[in-house]
């Protein structure tokens, strides 16, 4: 699933092609793609609206439209967004198409059909339960310490909880915990303030690194809107490296299941 750096990369890439454009048509061949409202109402409300701005909230792409409407897309496991010229033959997995006033189209390709599209007047209807943005000013190490010690939860699953922090997924949780030298099974309330300061820095560092590298393309599920690959996968220190030597202590990187997710860590230097 695309995580914060991938979704941020997509968001930034779409702005030049969409801001100021008007939606002149919309087609859908998989009704469950449209989560809210039903497709006839969705189509009636969205045609003739234009894109005012595009932002990201957690793993959601938020399109601020005219008429006080907000289009929200969650890519889920395999969703991809791209811009194509009208009339081009779309891949069979393109299920929702927005026709644009400049003769192009916004394609939502979704092989596994888990992605969702929302059209709302109040974005909090979809986004209201999300935790703070880890790259925002509100996300301080002091806040993180208070939140961690007030809970008695396993550390990595807590970092993946989108109501706790918005946008961190499996890849960047593994990488952040490695950078912070913290074992993914530590209890959240066992961390000291100095350890939380290091974790806070590590979370920001790996997310910013992911954005700078255009996200991670570890399989065909993530490509940037222009079809090119991200490069963050070339900078992973533990994720996907089970059985290899740790780059820090020469121990062996292990993989285990934790909270139903594959988790990569080093026994030697993550405590």
N, C-alpha and C positions, 0 to 999 in steps of 0.2 A: 504494500500500500504506500503510495506517495506520502511522505511526511512533510514537516514544515519546510525544509529547504527546497524540496521538489515543488510543492504547491506555491511557495514564494517565487520560485523561478518561472513557473507557468504564469502566475499573476503578472509579473513584470513584463514577460514576453508578449502578453496579449494586449497590453495597454496601447501601444502604437497602432495596432490594427483595428481596435474596437472603439476607443473613446471618440465620441462625436458621431459615430455611425448610428443609423436607425435600423431597427429590426423590422423587416418588411414581410417576413413569412417565417413559419416554423413548421417542421415536419417531425413526426415521431412514429416509429414502428414497434416500440416496446413500451406499452402504456405504464408499466411499473417504474420506468425511468422517472416519470413525473410524479413526485411524491406529494406535491401540494401546489395548487388545487388539482382537480381532474383536468385531463388534457383539453377538452372543449373550452372550459373557462380559462385555462392557462393561455391558450392560443388567442382567445378573444381579448384578454387583458394586455398581452405583451406586444402584439403587433402595433407598430407606429411609435413605440417608445425608443428612446436613444440612450446610449451608454454615456453616463456622466463621469464615472470613475470606477476603478476596479481595485479592490483591496483583498486582503487575506485575513481570516480569523481561524486560528488553529489549522486544521486541514481542509477548511472550506474556502472556496473562491467566492467572493462577494462582489456582484456586479450591481452598482448603484445606478438605477435607471431614472429617467424622467417620470413624472406623474407619481412620485413618492412610492414607486415600486422597487423591490429589490429581488434580483435573481441570484440564487445561491446554488452552487454546485459542489457536491462532494464526489470525488473521483473513486472512492472506495479502493478495491483491490487492483483493478486493471483499467480504470478510466483514463482517457487521454483527450486533450482538447487541441484542435489545430484549425488553421485558417486555410481555406481552399477557394479557388475560383468557382463561381456558380457554373454548373454544367459538368464539372469533373465527376468521374465515376467514383463513388465512395466505396470504401471497404465494406464488406457485409456486416461488420461489427459496429458501424456507425449507426446509432439508433435515434439520435436527436440532432436535427440540423436547423440552425437559425440562418435565414436569409438576411443579408445585409444590404444597405442602401448603396454601397459602392461596388456591387457586383461580385462580392465574395460571400462566403458562408463560414459560419462557426460550426465545426463538427465535434460532436461528443461521441467518441469511439469507446466502446466498453465491452470487451470480449466476454467477461464473466457476468455482465449485467447486474452488478451490485451497486453501481453508481446511482446517485439520486439528484434530482433537480427540484428546486423549490421556487415559487414566486410568492412573495409575502409583502405586506405593507409594514410589518414590524419584524425586523431581523431577529429580535430576541425570541421570536417564536421558534426559531431553529437554533440560534447561537447562545441563548440565554444561560444554558447550563455549563458552558465552557469555563475552565479556569483561566488564570492570567496568561498573557503572552510571555514566553520566556525571554524574549529580546526587548521587552518593554521596560520603561523606567520603574513600573510598579513591581517588577519581579526583582526584588533585592535579596541578598543573602540573609538578611535579618528576617524578612518575611518567610523565606524558605525554611530557615531553622525553626521558627515558631510553628510552622505547619507540619514539619516532619516530627518534631518531638511531641506534638499533640496527638499523633497517630501511632498505633502499634501495628504497622503493616510491613510486609516484605518490600524492600526498597524498589526493585525494578518494576514489579506490577504497579506500584504506586505512581512511579514516573510515567507509566503508560496510561494512567487514568486521566481522561481528557477533562474531567471536572476538577482535577487537581492542578494540572498544567496543560495548556492547550498546544498541541502540535507535535509533541515528542512521540515517536514511534519506536519500533523494535530496534532498528538499526542505530539510531542516534542515542537511545538509552544505553545500549551495549558500549558504544564508543565513549560516551560521557563517563560511565562508571569506570571504564578502563583508565581514562585520563585522570580520574579522581582517585584511583587505586582503591576503589570500594567494591566489595563482593556484592553481587546482585541479590543475595539472600539475606543481607544485613537487615535488621529491623530498623524501621525509620527512626524510632525514638532512641536508638542506641548511638546515633551520630553525635559527635562533639561539634561545637561551634566552628573550630578550625577546619574540621572535615567538611562541614557544610559550605564554608567559604570556598574550599577547593572544588566541591561539586558544582556550586553555582557558576564558578568560572568555567569549569569543564563543559557544562551544558551550553553556555553561551558560545564557547569556543568551537565546539563541534558543529553547532547549528550555523554559525557564521561561516565556518569552513565549507559546509555543505552548500550554502547559498553561493559563496564565491566560486565554487566548482560546478555550479549549475545542477546540483543534485546528484543522486547516485543511480546509474543505469545498470542494475545487476541482472536484469533480464529484459524481455521485450515489453514488460508492463509499464515502464517509464521511459518516455522520450520527451524532449522539449517540444513546444508547438511547431518548431521548424523541422522536426524530425531528427535532430541531432541528439547525441547522447550526453548526459552529464558525466563528470569525471571524478566525483567524490569516491566512487568505488575503488579508485586507485590509491586512496589515502586511508583506507580502513586499517586499523591496527589490530582489531580482534574479530569484528563481524565477518563471518564467512571464512575464517582462517583456522577452524578447528583442526587440531593435529599438527599445526605449524609451531615454530619457535616464537615465543614472546619477543617482541622487539625491544623490550625493556630489561627483562631479567633472564632471558634465555630459557625460561620454563616452557611448558606446553600449553597452548590455548585449548581449552575444553569447551564442549557444547553440551548443554543439558536443556530439558524442558522445564520451564518455570512459568506458572500461570498459563499454561497452554501455548507458550511461545518459545521458539528456539532461542537459547541465550548463550552467548559466547563470552568467555572470561578467562583470566589466567589465575590458576591456583597459587602461583608463586608470589604475585605482587598485588593481588586484590584481596583485601582483608576486611 
